[in-house]
Amino acid sequence: MNPHDLYKRFEKLLSQHKYKYKQGDRVRGIIFAVDQRGASVDIGAKSPAICPAEECSLAGVQRATQVLKAMEERDFIVVRDEWKGGDIRLSLRKAEEAICWKRVHQMQEEDITVTGKVVQVNKGGVMVEVEHLRGFVPLSQLPNTNFDNIDDLVGTDLPVKFLEIEQERERLVFSARKASNDMKAFNIGELAEGVIQSITPYGAFVDLGNGMSGLLHISQISHDRITNVGAILSEGDKLKVMVLSQDRDRGRMSLSTKKLEPSPGDMLKDPQKVYDQADEMATAFRERLAEAEAMARQEQVQY
């Protein structure tokens, strides 16, 4: 049999095979072509399935090429079994969304505090984003803090706990007040351990766990002058830090490694030394603080 006849026979066999992909099915496919508009995916059907750019990521990218590459194998959800001449339409966004819902259910079961990014404010409360899913924090569930302008919360991180999850209605309700009440209270001078989650020109944000984070300001990294935070610290670095102040309602803290330096400049010259001797330095700081407070009380009594 020559190649032409073999191809014709194969084409006939494909046409006789009935694929039963339906909306909601999870399928695994190999991306064989991708451009800005979307991706063509081989899922075993007689013609390529299509994943448009708007369905390529839960993060809402503008171009498919930002998140997909040719020859990648991924899981998709069938969102339309016939689209533009019979092509199957796929969604990677829906597949990612299903994973996110699974995660939030687990978080609720474990009763953990998570960090939500405030994305919108309305008369009834604020909208936050957790695991790329949007949820609502009613005004009654915000911390007992007198915000000068609630609109100022937009763009900030808010520690929250889950109150309600209704996946069928895509509904999430959170409580920031519950998270605030359950949050650990730190004393000034207390030592904490965390991981750097982001670097900014003015410092580093440190994830301390349980929905709490703190700012290690550039002026509190070392006694030596620092002009580039990224040259000293990196995302993912593990640090021991001293707590300078805490706002439990907003889950924020001011942190310092400067006060943990055995010698000025050690964070630049020998950061491991700072980490290793952090407990000793923090204890010495608290002792000095206690002595200063005792002297201040004594002076008040005298006067």
Buried (B, 14 or more C-beta within 10 A) or exposed (E): EEEEEEEEEEEEEEEEEEEEBEEEBEBEBBBEEBEEEBBBBBBEBEBBBBBBBBBBBBEEBEBBBEBBEEEBEBBBBBBBBEBEEEBBBBBBBBBBBBEBBEBBEEBBEEEBBBBBBBEBBEEEBBBBBBBBBBBBBBEEBBBEEEEEEBEEBEEBBBBBBBBEBEBEEEEBBBBBBBBBEBBEEBEEBBBBEBBBBEBEEEBBBBBBEBBBBBBBBBEBBBBBEBEEBEEBBEEEBEBBBBBBEBEBBBBBBBBBBBBBBBEEEBBBEBBEBBBEBBEEBBEBBBEEEEEEEEEEEEEEEEE
